[in-house]
Amino acid sequence: MKTNDRKITDLMATIHTGKTQLPDFQRGWVWDDGRIKALIASITNGYPVGAAMFLEYGNESIHFKSRVVEGAPSADKAIPDELILDGQQRLTSVYSSLFSEKAVRTRTDKGQEIERFYYIDMAKAVNSTIDRVDSIISVPKDRKITSDFGRKVELDLSSASQEYAQNVFPLNIILDPSKYSKWQMDYMQYHQYDSNAAKLYMDFLSKVIVPLGQYTIPVITLDKDTPKEAVCQVFENVNTGGVSLTVFELVTAIFAMDNFELRKDWEERQKKYFSDDILSVTSATDFLTACTLLSSYKKGGTVSCKKKDVLNLTLAEYQRYADDLTEGFVEAEKILQEERIFSSKDLPYTTQLIPLAVLCTLLADHNRIKTTSVKDKIKQWYWCGVFGEMYGSANETRYVYDVVGVMAWLDDASKTPKTVQEFYFNPVRLLSLQSRLSAAYKGIMARILKNQCKDFISGREMDFTVYKAESIDIHHIFPRDYCEKKGLPRAKWNSVVNKTPITYSTNREIGGVAPSQYLTKIEKKGQVEPDILDGYLKTHLIDTSDIRADRFDDFFIKRATAILNEIEKATGKSISGRDSDLVIQDFGGALL
């Protein structure tokens, strides 16, 4: 890697000739009209606008398809010397507004696409009391600013003589000495060599044009021997804003060399298969990681899906496995719904979708994933990952352990996968599960739904249809207001032990009163007998005698015990320490 400052005039010249191009990531530049004006103001003031990063063209390990910068002559098929990795938006904005003869394709602050030419008011530009941005003028493609729906012309720059008359300089010639010198001569001739006009132009030349010609932009250049994974990593380390260069972007550019549009393929796949709530969290990079994991497993030998492995995924491998993997993700979603995970906000780990989808893909052979014994083991592994809270970091390594481990486990019961082996849940953890930010919290709510829990008023089971239609959310069983008034410890009443899925309408009926009061109210409103309502409550793992007598402490111990039983049922693993001194101290009794 090397760094050096390059004159803006030299950079624009290499962009114009095609010696500096873009890797074909198919990402359009996105700066709006106001931001371009601000950029022009900064550059003409000599302010820094950040570094750019280039990659020398001809890297043996990265065969990028390239394209010219927006506005540059596209007929010239010059082979580039370098590719712009970071700085596309800035350099494209500079080239199109300060060098290209074409109108700049941009957009308004509301997203409407427009075409603009940029000018600078010379008198305002040399006046130090006026902000430079206020001297920059953006005009439509016809070079006329109008009002009253086009009936009134506010500014007309449609001819050179109009520019001269209004002392407005066209910015797209400011970096070309031959062009601005000719404009100067014609300007002077138009004003008949008037001394005031000459002074204004010479002032503008010395304060704006000449300094701009010396303006430099820092450029970091990666040499052509830089490995693919290093290109990606270096970019992530130096990039502080803009559109991130992801693994997906690099693979997109690599596949483009074989005329395969990866972005288009993913967008079509995403629209057709990944638009449902749960799968919508799957990113393009997630899909490539899963495809790499699947391909690596299929090859045999060492399985890996780290960044460098994804970057080495071949187009042939992608095309071989992408469709099957897509079906694997769809099957994974079905399994999650069977486990009563209905929405992305309730998905314990988005990352665990990757190995789950790969396993579903591998087990599609001979329809094994539909076999009860196979599916039960998949679910056991899944819940061990959730309640063991194992998918928070270092996920690529765990993906491999789990896919390889689970597949071996299915063929040999003695080969327990790492995630199942390492499962551990501390009963005291229940007290720290205070919000749905944690995977274990979301998992417990899913297990309560899995228990076929019913609405307190209607008695309807909270299946997928009810969940979506009735605005089900997580609410307190002993209401917050009641608990605060009674001075109950927040660590208990706000924990997952005192929460359950409840419909919006039922939660409104509960209000902030004691359970004994709101249950009586529900019985009257819903015309439901107490024993039937008790049946509804039990589906939420609630002890009815305790809640009807407002015995919070007894309720709390029994429900915590019931939740631990559910975790054991889901994971197939026993939970130790239920009667430890710490548990008895924090819960007020053993959880047996």
Buried (B, 14 or more C-beta within 10 A) or exposed (E): EEEEEBBBBEBBBBBBBBBBBBBBBBBEBBBBBBBBBBBBBBBBBEEEBBBBBBBBBBBEBBEBBBBBBBBBEEEEEEEBBBBBBBBBBBBBBBBBBBBBEBBBBBBEEEEEEBBBBBBBBBBBBBBEEEEBBEBBBBBEEEBBBBEEEEEEEEBBBEEEEBBBBBBBBBBBBBBBEEBBEEBBEBBBEBBEEEEEBBEBBEBBBEBBBEBBBEBBBBBBBBEBEBBBBBBBBBBEEBBEEBBEBBBBBBBBBBBBBEEBBBBEBBEEBBEEBBEEBBBEBBBBBBBBBBBBBBBBBEEEEEBBBBBBBBBBBEBEBBBBBBEBBBBBBBBBBEBBBEBBBBBBEBBBBBBBBBBBBBBBBBBBEEEBBEEEEBBEBBBBBBBBBBBBBBBEEEBBEBBBBBBBBBBEBBEEEEBBBBBBEBBBBBBBBBBEBBEBEBBBBBBBBBBBBBBEBBBBBBBBBBEEEBBEEBEBBBBBBBBBEBBEEEEBEEEBBBBBBBBBBBBEEBBEBBEBBBBEBBBBBBBEEBEBEEEEBBBBBBBBBBBBEBBBBBBBEBBBBBBBBBBBBBBBBBBBBEBEBBEBEEBBEBBBBBBE
